[in-house]
Amino acid sequence: MTSNQIIDGFVLEFPIWSLFLLFILLAIAATGFATITSWWKLRHIPAASFWAPFTRLWIARITFSGKQYWKHREWHQKYGPLVRIGPQEVVTDSPAILRQINAINPSYNRGTYYKAGRFNPYHDNLFTTIEADAHSKARARSSAAYSGRETPGLEQRIDEQISTMMQLIRTKYAWSSAAKGDLQLLDLGHITNFFATDVISRIGFGYAIGYLQDDKDHYDFLGSIKRLWPYMSTIADLPWARAIFFSPLFLTLFGPKPTDRHGFGALMGVAAQLIRERMDSREGGQGDMLESLLNRLKSEIDDATRNARVSTPITYAEGTQLSYLRAVVYEGIRMRPPLLGLFPKVVPSPGAWFEGHFFPAGTLLCANLSALLQSPELFGRDAQCFRPERFTELPDEQRKEMERNIELVFGHGQWMCAGKNIAFMEMFKTTFELFRNFDVEIAFPFTPSGRWSLGKFAIPINIFALCFLLLMTTISFFPLFAQVTVTTMNCLLPPGITSQANPLLQNGHYPPFVLTRATAEDMPDILSLMYDCFPPHIRLLFMGCESREDLPKYQQKCIDRMQSDKADVWIQVRDQANSNVIAAANWKIYINGEPDDLGEETPDWVPEEHKKRSEEANRIMTASRKKANPGPFVHLHICFTSPEYRRRGAGSMLLQWGVDVMDTLFLPGWIEASVEGNFLYKVFGFYDYEKIQVLEMTSGTNMRRDVRSGGIVGGRSVP
């Protein structure tokens, strides 16, 4: 087939496929020009990935992986406060920049990212309104209701749901001497989401749907959010996907509808019905560290109650005056922010300058909340740890500055979340009342669950649940959907002390473990377990044991070192139900630095070939260790747990003991970590320092834990 064209009397003939080829070439040229132009505009901003200037798919992949919280934090450590993550997107962890672009300034509009919160095909809501002027008008209409000025009894309505939640826990989950039958484990993630949903419906529609009353996910609303959120968060990062899936046409055809029987649509129908009824009726208006932290909050609560400084239930104003409760709430938000989206703002014409860089009009400036909230510059060198004391140790002005930085998770200025006041009210009041009424203990404290971060944490989760769970775990990366046992008696005990009061701890649900320092008499049991826990090549390389017949030789070597070396400490965890050793660790506490004896760990009874290999392995590890730790430090030399008891907290008791020693002595920590133990060590503040290859068959990661702030190391002050 050909196409004919007459030009000045001449007939030109060319095949039709050439038109398609021309079209393709023009499309490629246009795409190339657009790509180069896009890259050129922000070429002076460091990119987090090679693909960042050209596509957003790589950032969507991170979001869908559930590792958003951890991946985003790395960028600013490498590239500074401004990092390019897309053709038009630049992310920042600077509080000053975030306040500037969110201030009351009609020039900075929201990006279309916010359209991913739209479910009604006909109307925008407060979140999806992206023009600054329109948003200000909509916010003005609703702010009085959110603040309580036009919602009489706002705090009382929250109190009603607190009372319902306390009653549910007391009757269904809490143990007391009068309790009968089998008790269930309380899932705080679920029950606090039930609480939030009932509070919202009670305030907004005058009637609580009944999640708490029935202890049930009505209409499968929360379940549907849990299933859909990974896809919604990923779509939000892709403009073309947002334009399709959140378009009026798509929502009209496939979006939630009030006539649905399940999910968000069903709840829309319930809300509409409640509003109609209201109009018609004219209705008016978590080891030693865990125990110490819990006891401090409990002491503050008991003192406030005993001295009649708080009401029943506590008012929001009273809660904000309790310094440690306030610290726990803010630290909970800092460690697990409610949302981790990019929340971009559009740079207006003719452009803007930040940090000495020019940003052309149309650039999307995004927030990196995970990096901001974990910033050592803003929150101290131990920013990766859950430590509420950071707020109580500082003068008021510094404390308030940290609080203002944390409150950026709710936005700022004209874009501040309208429900911020209600969120804080819920967190203060519910945290206080839970710990005033109950002693709470995690049933499976070291079983990770709900650790995905898909634009928000542990789907579904709400912000005040974070305070409960972070309070009870006291560390950075513990489960947000922990199951807990609740008792009306004091049962929060440090390692080494067991409880006779709580039957749940004695009926197989959560057997009591006892941590003690090991003696020479304990070594046969400890080393027998150690032999079983490690593979043959590790036993031969580091223990010098080809079989159990070699154990007595290694045992004597360990006992001799324990008795002669003051730095050498063995600790053990036993199951009180059967007195068996279930976990053990060997800590080296080098107050004056590690000695220069490189051969002390080498078994001298093995054949010469194995001895040389053992010496070489110890030489490699010791050289790396001493290079990274030229002064005093604490070294986790050996750590193991019986396979039958893994993921039940015994290993973490061993880690907590060592971490407490580090923090007491203000010393750094060091571990030659296996792949299997890497996650647990990070829970306690260790981070990957360097990869290490020990001979051809053994590899791992050297991990380090920095010095806790505010001490003296090697005669020098540590800030």
C-alpha positions in Angstrom: 0.0 0.0 0.0 1.3 3.4 -0.9 0.3 7.0 -0.2 0.3 9.5 -3.1 1.0 13.2 -2.9 1.1 15.8 -5.7 3.7 18.5 -5.3 4.2 21.0 -8.2 2.8 18.5 -10.7 4.9 15.6 -9.5 3.4 12.5 -7.9 5.3 11.2 -4.8 4.7 7.6 -3.8 5.8 6.2 -0.4 4.7 3.1 1.6 2.1 3.6 4.4 4.4 1.9 6.9 6.8 4.8 6.6 4.1 7.0 8.2 4.0 4.7 11.2 7.8 4.8 11.4 7.8 8.6 11.2 5.2 8.7 14.0 7.3 6.4 16.1 10.5 8.4 15.5 8.7 11.6 16.4 7.3 10.0 19.6 10.8 8.9 20.6 12.2 12.3 19.8 9.5 14.0 21.8 10.0 11.6 24.8 13.8 12.1 24.6 13.4 15.9 24.5 11.0 15.8 27.5 13.3 13.5 29.4 16.4 15.7 28.8 14.4 18.8 29.7 13.1 17.3 32.9 16.6 16.1 33.9 18.2 19.5 33.0 15.8 21.5 35.2 16.9 19.7 38.4 20.3 18.5 37.3 22.0 20.3 40.3 20.1 18.3 42.9 21.6 14.9 43.9 19.5 11.9 42.9 18.7 9.0 45.2 18.8 6.6 42.2 20.1 6.7 38.6 16.5 6.3 37.5 15.1 9.2 39.6 15.4 11.9 36.9 13.6 9.7 34.4 10.9 7.7 36.1 8.9 7.2 39.2 8.6 3.5 39.0 11.6 2.9 41.2 10.0 4.9 44.1 6.7 3.1 43.6 8.6 -0.2 43.9 10.0 0.8 47.3 6.5 1.8 48.5 5.0 -1.5 47.4 7.9 -3.4 49.1 6.8 -2.2 52.5 10.3 -0.8 53.3 9.5 2.8 52.7 10.2 3.9 56.2 13.7 2.5 56.3 14.7 3.2 52.6 13.7 6.9 52.7 15.8 7.5 55.8 19.1 6.6 54.0 18.8 9.3 51.3 19.6 12.4 53.4 22.5 10.7 55.2 24.2 10.4 51.8 23.0 13.4 49.8 22.0 16.2 52.2 18.7 17.9 52.9 17.4 18.0 49.3 17.3 14.8 47.2 15.8 14.2 43.8 13.4 11.2 43.7 11.5 11.7 40.4 11.5 13.7 37.2 9.8 16.6 39.0 10.0 15.5 42.7 12.5 16.6 45.3 12.3 15.4 48.8 13.5 17.1 52.0 13.9 16.4 55.7 14.5 20.0 56.6 11.9 21.4 59.1 12.6 24.9 57.9 11.8 24.1 54.3 8.7 22.1 55.2 7.4 25.0 57.3 8.0 27.5 54.5 6.2 25.5 51.8 3.3 24.7 54.1 2.9 28.2 55.7 -0.2 30.2 55.1 0.8 31.2 51.5 -1.6 30.8 48.6 1.3 30.4 46.2 2.1 26.8 47.1 -0.6 24.4 46.0 -0.7 20.7 46.7 0.4 18.2 44.1 -2.0 15.8 42.5 -0.6 13.1 44.8 -3.4 14.1 47.2 -6.0 12.9 44.7 -5.3 9.4 45.8 -7.5 10.1 48.8 -10.6 10.6 46.7 -13.4 8.1 46.7 -16.4 10.2 45.8 -16.4 10.8 42.0 -18.4 14.0 42.3 -16.8 15.9 45.1 -13.4 16.5 46.7 -12.9 16.3 50.4 -10.6 18.4 52.6 -7.6 16.1 51.9 -8.0 16.0 48.1 -8.6 19.7 47.6 -5.3 20.8 46.1 -5.8 24.6 45.4 -4.7 26.7 48.4 -7.6 29.1 48.2 -10.3 26.4 47.9 -8.7 24.4 50.7 -8.5 27.5 53.1 -12.3 28.1 52.5 -13.1 24.4 53.1 -10.9 24.3 56.2 -12.5 27.4 57.6 -15.9 25.7 57.4 -14.8 22.6 59.3 -12.1 23.9 61.7 -14.5 24.9 64.4 -16.0 21.5 64.4 -12.7 19.7 64.7 -11.4 22.1 67.4 -14.6 21.6 69.4 -15.9 25.1 69.2 -19.0 24.0 67.3 -19.1 20.5 68.6 -20.4 20.7 72.2 -19.2 17.8 74.3 -16.4 16.8 71.9 -14.2 15.5 74.7 -17.1 13.9 76.5 -17.9 11.9 73.3 -14.3 10.6 73.3 -14.7 9.8 77.0 -17.7 7.7 76.2 -15.6 5.5 73.8 -12.8 5.3 76.3 -15.2 4.0 78.9 -16.5 1.4 76.3 -13.0 0.3 75.5 -12.0 0.0 79.2 -15.2 -2.1 79.8 -14.4 -4.4 76.8 -10.9 -5.0 78.1 -12.0 -5.5 81.6 -14.8 -8.0 80.8 -13.2 -9.9 77.9 -9.4 -9.7 78.2 -8.3 -8.7 81.7 -7.4 -11.2 84.3 -8.5 -10.8 87.9 -9.1 -13.1 90.9 -12.8 -13.2 89.9 -12.2 -14.1 86.2 -13.6 -17.3 85.0 -12.8 -19.4 82.0 -10.1 -19.0 79.4 -9.0 -15.4 78.7 -8.2 -14.2 75.2 -5.1 -12.2 74.2 -5.8 -8.6 73.4 -4.7 -7.3 70.0 -4.1 -3.6 70.7 -3.8 -2.9 66.9 -7.4 -4.0 66.4 -9.0 -2.6 69.5 -7.5 0.9 69.1 -8.7 1.0 65.5 -12.1 0.0 66.7 -11.8 2.9 69.2 -10.8 5.4 66.5 -13.6 4.4 64.2 -16.2 4.7 66.9 -14.9 8.0 68.0 -15.1 9.4 64.4 -18.6 8.2 63.9 -19.7 9.4 67.4 -18.3 12.9 66.8 -19.2 13.2 63.1 -22.7 11.5 63.1 -23.8 11.5 66.7 -23.7 7.7 66.9 -20.9 5.2 67.4 -21.1 2.4 64.9 -20.3 -0.2 67.6 -16.9 -1.6 66.8 -16.0 -1.6 70.5 -19.3 -2.7 71.8 -19.4 -5.7 69.6 -15.5 -6.2 69.4 -16.0 -6.7 65.6 -14.9 -5.1 62.3 -18.3 -4.1 61.0 -18.7 -4.1 57.3 -15.1 -5.4 57.0 -14.1 -1.8 56.8 -10.7 -2.1 58.4 -10.0 -5.4 56.7 -10.7 -3.9 53.3 -8.3 -1.0 54.1 -5.6 -3.5 55.1 -6.0 -5.4 51.8 -6.2 -2.3 49.5 -3.6 0.0 51.1 -0.5 -1.5 49.5 -2.0 -0.8 46.1 -3.4 2.6 47.0 0.0 3.8 48.4 1.8 2.6 45.3 -0.7 4.2 42.9 -0.3 7.4 44.8 3.3 7.6 43.7 2.5 7.3 40.0 0.8 10.3 38.3 -0.5 8.2 35.3 -2.0 5.6 37.7 -3.6 8.2 39.8 -5.2 9.8 36.8 -6.7 6.4 35.9 -7.8 4.8 39.2 -8.9 8.0 40.9 -10.6 9.6 37.9 -14.3 10.4 38.2 -15.1 7.9 35.5 -13.3 5.0 37.2 -14.7 5.8 40.6 -18.2 6.1 39.1 -17.8 2.6 37.6 -15.7 0.8 40.1 -15.4 2.9 43.2 -17.1 2.3 46.6 -20.9 3.0 46.7 -23.3 3.6 49.6 -25.2 0.5 48.5 -22.2 -1.8 49.0 -22.6 -4.5 51.7 -18.9 -4.5 52.7 -15.9 -2.2 52.9 -15.7 1.6 52.5 -18.9 1.8 50.5 -21.0 0.1 53.2 -19.6 2.6 55.7 -20.5 5.5 53.4 -24.1 4.2 53.4 -24.2 4.0 57.2 -22.8 7.5 57.5 -25.4 8.9 55.1 -28.2 7.2 57.0 -26.9 8.5 60.3 -26.8 12.0 58.9 -30.4 11.7 57.7 -31.5 10.4 61.1 -29.7 13.2 62.9 -31.3 15.9 60.6 -34.7 14.4 61.1 -34.5 14.2 64.9 -32.8 17.7 65.2 -30.3 16.1 67.6 -28.3 18.8 69.5 -24.7 19.4 69.4 6.9 -3.2 77.3 13.3 -6.6 80.4 14.7 -4.2 83.0 14.4 -1.3 80.6 10.8 -2.2 79.9 10.0 -2.4 83.6 11.8 0.9 84.3 10.0 2.8 81.6 6.6 1.3 82.4 7.1 2.0 86.1 8.0 5.6 85.5 4.8 6.2 83.5 2.7 4.2 86.0 4.3 6.2 88.9 3.3 9.5 87.2 -0.2 8.2 86.6 -0.6 6.9 90.2 0.8 10.1 91.7 -1.6 12.3 89.6 -4.5 10.1 90.6 -3.6 9.9 94.3 -3.1 13.7 94.6 -6.4 14.4 92.7 -4.7 16.2 89.9 -6.7 14.5 87.2 -10.3 13.8 86.6 -12.0 10.4 85.7 -11.5 10.1 82.8 -8.6 12.5 82.5 -9.2 15.6 80.5 -7.0 16.6 77.6 -5.7 19.7 79.4 -4.7 17.6 82.4 -2.9 15.1 80.3 -0.7 17.6 78.6 0.6 18.7 82.0 2.0 15.3 82.8 5.5 15.5 81.5 6.3 11.8 81.1 3.0 11.0 79.5 3.6 13.9 77.1 7.0 12.5 76.4 5.7 9.0 75.6 3.0 10.4 73.3 5.5 12.5 71.3 8.1 9.8 71.2 5.5 7.3 70.0 4.6 9.6 67.1 8.3 10.2 66.3 9.1 6.5 66.1 5.9 5.5 64.2 4.4 8.5 62.3 0.8 7.9 61.3 1.5 8.5 57.6 4.7 8.4 55.5 3.5 9.8 52.2 5.4 12.3 50.1 2.7 15.0 50.4 4.2 17.2 47.6 3.7 21.0 47.2 4.1 22.7 43.9 6.7 25.4 43.5 4.9 28.5 42.1 6.0 30.7 39.3 8.7 32.0 38.8 10.4 29.4 41.0 12.0 29.4 44.5 15.4 29.1 46.2 16.1 26.6 48.9 19.5 25.7 50.4 21.3 27.7 47.7 19.5 25.8 44.9 17.0 27.1 42.4 13.8 25.2 41.9 11.8 26.0 38.7 8.1 26.5 38.8 6.2 23.1 38.8 8.8 21.3 40.9 7.2 19.1 43.5 8.8 19.5 46.9 8.0 16.5 49.1 8.4 15.6 52.8 10.6 12.8 54.0 9.1 12.3 57.4 10.9 9.1 58.3 14.3 10.8 57.8 13.2 14.0 59.6 11.9 12.1 62.7 15.0 9.9 62.9 17.5 12.8 62.4 20.4 12.7 64.9 20.8 16.5 64.4 17.2 17.1 65.6 16.7 14.4 68.2 20.2 13.2 69.4 22.6 10.5 68.4 20.2 7.8 69.8 17.4 9.0 67.5 16.8 5.4 66.3 15.8 4.4 69.8 12.5 4.8 71.6 13.5 6.9 74.6 10.9 9.3 76.0 13.5 10.7 78.4 14.9 12.8 75.6 12.0 15.2 76.2 12.3 15.4 80.0 16.0 16.0 80.0 16.0 19.2 78.0 15.1 22.8 78.9 11.6 23.8 77.9 12.6 25.7 74.8 14.5 22.8 73.3 11.7 20.4 74.3 9.2 22.6 72.5 11.3 22.8 69.4 11.5 19.0 69.3 7.7 18.8 69.7 7.2 21.3 66.9 9.4 19.3 64.6 7.4 16.1 65.4 4.1 17.9 64.9 5.1 18.3 61.2 3.7 14.8 60.7 0.3 16.6 60.9 1.3 19.2 58.3 1.9 22.9 58.9 0.2 26.2 58.4 -2.6 26.2 55.9 -2.1 22.5 55.2 -2.2 21.3 58.8 -4.4 18.3 59.5 -7.8 19.4 60.7 -8.0 16.5 63.0 -4.7 17.1 64.8 -6.4 18.3 68.0 -8.7 15.2 68.1 -5.7 12.9 67.5 -3.7 14.3 70.4 -6.8 14.2 72.6 -7.3 10.5 71.8 -3.6 9.7 72.4 -3.2 11.5 75.8 -6.5 10.3 77.2 -6.4 6.7 76.0 -2.8 6.0 77.0 -3.4 7.4 80.5 -6.7 5.5 81.0 -5.3 2.2 79.8 -2.4 2.3 82.2 -4.4 3.7 85.0 -6.8 0.8 84.8 -4.6 -2.1 83.8 -1.2 -3.5 83.9 -0.3 -4.5 80.3 2.3 -7.1 79.3 3.2 -8.2 75.8 2.5 -11.9 75.4 4.9 -12.5 72.4 7.1 -9.4 72.6 9.7 -10.4 70.1 7.6 -11.9 67.3 7.7 -9.4 64.5 4.4 -8.7 62.8 2.8 -5.7 61.0 6.2 -4.2 60.3 5.4 -3.1 56.8 5.4 0.6 56.0 3.2 1.3 53.0 2.7 5.0 53.4 1.5 4.3 56.9 2.4 1.7 59.5 1.2 -1.8 60.2 -2.0 -1.6 58.2 -4.4 -0.8 59.6 -3.1 1.1 62.6 -3.9 4.4 64.2 -1.6 6.9 65.8 -2.4 6.4 69.5 -1.9 2.7 69.2 1.7 3.5 68.5 2.2 5.0 71.9 0.9 1.9 73.7 3.0 -0.5 71.7 6.2 1.5 71.6 5.9 2.1 75.3 5.7 -1.6 76.0 8.5 -2.5 73.6 10.8 0.5 74.2 12.7 -0.1 71.0 12.7 1.0 67.4 11.4 -1.9 65.3 9.1 -4.1 67.4 5.7 -5.3 66.2 2.8 -2.9 66.0 0.2 -5.6 66.1 1.5 -7.1 69.3 -0.8 -9.4 71.3 -0.8 -8.6 75.0 -2.0 -10.1 78.2 -3.8 -7.6 80.5 -4.2 -8.1 84.2 -5.6 -6.0 87.0 -2.6 -6.9 89.2 1.0 -5.8 88.9 2.8 -8.4 86.8 5.5 -6.4 85.0 8.7 -8.0 86.2 12.3 -7.7 85.2 14.3 -10.7 83.9 15.2 -12.9 86.8 12.0 -12.4 88.7 8.9 -14.5 88.1 5.3 -13.8 88.9 2.9 -16.1 90.8 0.0 -13.7 90.4 -0.8 -14.1 86.7 -2.0 -17.6 85.7 -1.6 -16.8 82.0 2.1 -16.9 82.6 1.8 -20.4 83.9 -0.6 -22.1 81.6 1.6 -22.3 78.5 0.7 -18.9 77.1 3.9 -17.1 78.1 6.1 -19.2 80.4 8.4 -17.2 82.8 12.0 -17.0 81.8 14.8 -16.2 84.3 18.0 -14.4 83.3 21.0 -14.8 85.6 24.8 -14.6 85.4 26.3 -17.9 84.6 28.8 -19.7 86.9 31.3 -22.5 86.2 28.6 -25.0 87.3 26.3 -23.7 84.6 28.8 -24.2 81.7 28.1 -27.9 80.9 24.4 -27.1 80.3 25.2 -23.9 78.4 27.9 -25.4 76.1 25.8 -28.5 75.4 23.1 -26.2 74.1 25.7 -24.2 72.2 26.9 -27.3 70.5 23.4 -28.1 69.3 22.7 -24.6 68.1 25.6 -24.2 65.7 26.4 -26.1 62.4 29.5 -28.4 62.3 31.8 -26.0 60.5 31.2 -23.3 63.1 31.7 -25.8 66.0 35.0 -26.9 64.5 36.2 -23.4 63.6 35.5 -21.6 66.9 34.8 -24.3 69.5 37.3 -26.9 68.3 34.7 -29.6 68.5 34.5 -32.3 65.9 32.2 -34.2 68.2 30.7 -34.0 71.7 33.8 -35.7 73.0 35.7 -32.5 72.5 33.2 -30.4 74.6 35.0 -30.9 77.9 38.1 -29.3 76.5 36.2 -26.3 75.2 34.3 -26.2 78.5 37.5 -26.0 80.6 38.9 -23.3 78.3 35.7 -21.2 78.8 35.7 -21.7 82.6 39.4 -20.7 82.8 38.8 -17.6 80.8 35.7 -16.7 82.9 37.7 -17.0 86.1 40.8 -15.2 84.9 39.4 -12.5 82.6 37.3 -9.8 84.4 36.0 -8.6 81.0 34.5 -12.1 80.3 30.8 -12.5 81.3 28.5 -15.3 80.5 24.7 -14.9 81.1 22.0 -17.5 80.7 18.2 -17.7 80.4 16.4 -20.6 81.9 12.8 -21.7 81.5 11.5 -21.9 85.1 9.0 -24.5 84.1 11.7 -27.1 83.6 14.9 -25.3 84.7 16.5 -25.9 81.3 19.0 -23.5 79.7 17.2 -22.0 76.7 19.6 -19.2 75.7 23.0 -17.9 76.6 25.4 -15.1 75.7 29.1 -14.3 76.2 29.7 -10.6 76.6 33.2 -9.0 76.7 33.1 -5.7 78.6 36.4 -4.0 77.6 36.6 -1.0 80.0 40.2 -0.3 79.0 40.0 -1.5 75.4 40.5 -5.0 73.9 43.8 -6.6 74.9 46.3 -7.6 72.2 46.1 -11.3 72.7 44.9 -12.4 69.3 45.3 -16.1 70.0 43.2 -16.6 73.1 40.1 -17.9 71.2 42.0 -20.5 69.2 41.5 -24.1 70.2 44.9 -25.7 70.8 43.8 -29.3 70.8 42.7 -29.6 67.2 44.8 -30.8 64.3 47.3 -28.3 63.0 45.3 -27.7 59.8 42.2 -26.8 61.7 44.2 -24.7 64.2 45.6 -22.5 61.4 42.1 -22.0 60.0 40.8 -21.0 63.4 43.7 -18.6 64.0 43.1 -17.0 60.6 39.4 -16.6 61.3 40.1 -15.0 64.7 42.8 -12.8 63.2 40.4 -11.4 60.6 37.6 -10.7 63.0 39.9 -9.2 65.7 41.6 -6.9 63.3 38.3 -5.5 62.1 37.0 -5.2 65.6 40.0 -3.4 67.0 40.2 -1.0 64.0 36.6 0.1 64.6 36.9 0.1 68.4 40.3 1.5 69.4 39.1 2.4 72.8 36.6 0.9 75.4 33.6 -1.0 74.1 31.3 -3.9 74.8 31.5 -6.9 72.5 28.8 -9.6 72.1 31.1 -12.6 71.5 28.6 -15.4 71.4 24.8 -15.5 71.5 22.4 -18.4 70.8 18.9 -19.6 71.6 17.4 -23.1 71.6 15.4 -23.6 68.3 12.4 -24.5 70.4 12.4 -21.2 72.1 13.2 -18.8 69.3 11.1 -15.7 68.8 9.7 -15.9 72.3 11.9 -13.2 73.9 14.8 -15.1 75.5 17.4 -13.8 73.0 16.2 -10.3 73.5 16.6 -10.6 77.3 20.3 -11.4 76.6 20.6 -8.4 74.2 18.8 -6.1 76.6 21.2 -7.0 79.4 24.2 -6.0 77.3 22.6 -2.8 76.0 21.9 -1.7 79.5 25.6 -2.3 80.4 26.6 -0.2 77.3 24.2 2.7 78.3 25.2 2.6 82.0 28.9 2.8 81.1 28.4 5.0 78.0 30.3 2.5 75.8 29.7 1.6 72.2 28.8 -2.0 71.2 30.1 -4.5 68.6 28.8 -7.7 67.2 30.0 -10.0 64.4 26.5 -10.8 63.3 25.0 -13.7 61.4 22.3 -13.2 58.8 19.8 -14.8 61.1 20.5 -12.5 64.0 20.8 -9.2 62.1 17.2 -8.1 62.6 17.2 -8.6 66.3 20.4 -6.7 66.8 19.0 -3.7 64.8 16.0 -3.8 67.2 18.5 -2.8 70.0 20.2 0.0 68.1 22.9 -1.8 66.3 23.5 -0.9 62.6 25.4 -2.5 59.7 29.0 -1.3 59.9 30.7 -3.4 57.3 30.4 -6.8 55.5 32.9 -9.4 56.6 34.1 -12.6 55.0 35.8 -15.1 57.3 37.5 -17.7 55.2 35.4 -19.2 52.3 32.5 -20.6 54.2 31.6 -18.1 56.8 30.4 -14.6 56.2 28.3 -12.0 58.1 28.1 -8.4 59.0 30.0 -6.4 61.6 27.5 -4.3 63.5 28.0 -1.4 65.8 25.9 0.4 68.4 27.0 4.0 69.0 27.5 5.5 72.4 24.4 6.8 74.2 24.5 10.6 74.4 25.6 12.4 77.5 28.5 10.4 78.9 32.3 10.2 79.2 34.3 7.7 77.1 38.0 7.3 77.4 38.2 10.4 79.6 36.5 12.5 76.9 33.0 14.0 77.0 30.5 12.6 74.6 27.6 15.0 73.6 
